[in-house]
Amino acid sequence: MICTVKSRTRTELIDITSKIQDMVMSAGIGQGLCMLYVPHTTAAITINESADPSVKDDILMIINRIIPWEAEYRHLEGNSPAHIKSTIVGPSELIAINNNRLVLGTWQGIFFCEFDGPRTRKVQVRIIKEKFQE
């Protein structure tokens, strides 16, 4: 399955938790795993606090400070910072499913991390049913 994400700015964390949860519910597998994979070299995925929007702002502020857009990068396309950011955050997450629900902490959400937007992106979603349920 594919989850499509549209970013509006160059760097952005987009909460996709509800989209992924809807996909899990429609699969109706009960117990299992949800694997999320971002097939882009300038984007990533992470799990972090979704209750307070200032957390994602803080994350982006520090990532952009550590890896600035202006530096002596050699990559000709001009998006080296996006490649570095996506490498640090990572392209995938694996989340348990229990009773057709993602097993996330109270404050956790799933974020698509755009580092070279705005763009339309894809997240590969694989929902795997547990063979032997308890």
C-alpha positions as CSV (number, residue, x, y, z in Angstrom):
1,M,0.0,0.0,0.0
2,I,1.0,3.6,-0.6
3,C,0.4,6.6,1.7
4,T,0.8,9.8,-0.3
5,V,2.1,12.9,1.5
6,K,2.2,16.5,0.1
7,S,4.6,18.9,1.7
8,R,4.3,22.6,1.6
9,T,7.7,23.9,2.7
10,R,11.4,22.9,2.3
11,T,11.7,21.2,5.7
12,E,8.6,20.0,7.5
13,L,7.4,17.2,9.8
14,I,4.0,16.0,8.7
15,D,1.9,13.9,11.1
16,I,0.6,10.8,9.1
17,T,-0.5,8.8,12.2
18,S,-4.2,8.9,11.3
19,K,-3.6,7.9,7.7
20,I,-1.5,4.9,8.7
21,Q,-4.0,3.9,11.4
22,D,-6.8,4.0,8.9
23,M,-4.8,1.7,6.6
24,V,-4.2,-0.7,9.6
25,M,-7.9,-0.7,10.5
26,S,-9.0,-1.4,6.9
27,A,-6.5,-4.4,6.8
28,G,-8.3,-5.9,9.8
29,I,-5.4,-8.2,10.7
30,G,-5.8,-8.1,14.5
31,Q,-2.1,-8.7,15.5
32,G,1.0,-8.0,13.5
33,L,3.4,-5.4,12.3
34,C,3.2,-2.2,10.2
35,M,6.4,-1.5,8.3
36,L,6.8,2.0,6.9
37,Y,9.5,2.8,4.3
38,V,10.3,6.1,2.6
39,P,11.7,5.5,-0.9
40,H,13.3,9.0,-1.2
41,T,16.8,10.1,-0.5
42,T,15.8,13.5,0.8
43,A,13.0,12.5,3.1
44,A,12.6,10.2,6.2
45,I,10.2,8.9,8.8
46,T,10.2,9.1,12.6
47,I,8.1,8.6,15.7
48,N,8.0,11.4,18.2
49,E,5.6,13.5,20.3
50,S,2.5,14.6,18.5
51,A,0.6,16.2,21.3
52,D,2.5,19.5,21.4
53,P,3.3,21.0,17.9
54,S,6.2,22.9,19.3
55,V,8.2,19.6,19.6
56,K,8.3,19.2,15.8
57,D,9.2,22.9,15.5
58,D,12.1,22.3,17.9
59,I,13.3,19.2,16.1
60,L,13.4,21.1,12.8
61,M,15.1,24.1,14.4
62,I,17.9,22.0,15.7
63,I,18.3,19.8,12.6
64,N,18.5,22.9,10.4
65,R,21.0,24.5,12.8
66,I,23.2,21.4,12.8
67,I,22.9,20.9,9.0
68,P,22.5,24.3,7.5
69,W,21.4,24.9,3.9
70,E,24.4,27.1,3.2
71,A,27.8,25.4,3.4
72,E,30.5,24.2,1.1
73,Y,28.6,21.2,-0.2
74,R,29.8,19.6,-3.4
75,H,26.6,17.9,-4.6
76,L,25.6,19.7,-7.7
77,E,21.8,19.6,-7.2
78,G,22.1,21.9,-4.2
79,N,20.2,19.6,-1.8
80,S,23.0,17.9,0.1
81,P,21.6,19.1,3.5
82,A,18.4,17.1,2.7
83,H,20.4,14.0,1.9
84,I,22.3,14.3,5.2
85,K,19.2,14.9,7.2
86,S,17.4,11.9,5.8
87,T,20.4,9.7,6.5
88,I,20.4,10.8,10.1
89,V,16.7,10.4,10.7
90,G,16.3,7.2,8.6
91,P,14.0,5.8,6.0
92,S,11.9,3.3,8.0
93,E,9.9,2.4,11.1
94,L,8.4,-0.8,12.4
95,I,5.4,-0.6,14.6
96,A,3.5,-3.4,16.4
97,I,-0.2,-3.8,15.8
98,N,-2.6,-5.1,18.5
99,N,-6.4,-5.4,18.0
100,N,-6.1,-3.5,14.7
101,R,-4.4,-0.5,16.4
102,L,-0.9,0.8,16.1
103,V,1.0,0.2,19.3
104,L,2.2,3.8,20.0
105,G,2.8,5.5,23.3
106,T,0.2,8.1,24.6
107,W,2.0,11.0,23.1
108,Q,3.6,9.4,20.1
109,G,2.8,10.1,16.4
110,I,4.3,9.1,13.1
111,F,5.9,11.9,11.2
112,F,6.9,12.1,7.5
113,C,10.1,14.2,7.5
114,E,10.3,16.4,4.4
115,F,13.8,17.8,3.9
116,D,13.6,19.0,0.2
117,G,10.1,20.2,-0.4
118,P,7.6,21.1,-1.3
119,R,6.9,17.9,-3.1
120,T,4.4,15.0,-3.3
121,R,6.0,11.9,-1.7
122,K,5.1,8.3,-1.0
123,V,5.4,6.1,2.0
124,Q,5.4,2.4,1.4
125,V,3.2,0.7,3.9
126,R,3.4,-3.1,4.6
127,I,1.0,-4.7,7.1
128,I,2.0,-8.1,8.2
129,K,-0.3,-10.4,10.0
130,E,1.0,-12.4,12.9
131,K,0.8,-16.1,12.1
132,F,0.3,-17.3,15.6
133,Q,-1.9,-15.1,17.7
134,E,-2.1,-15.5,21.5
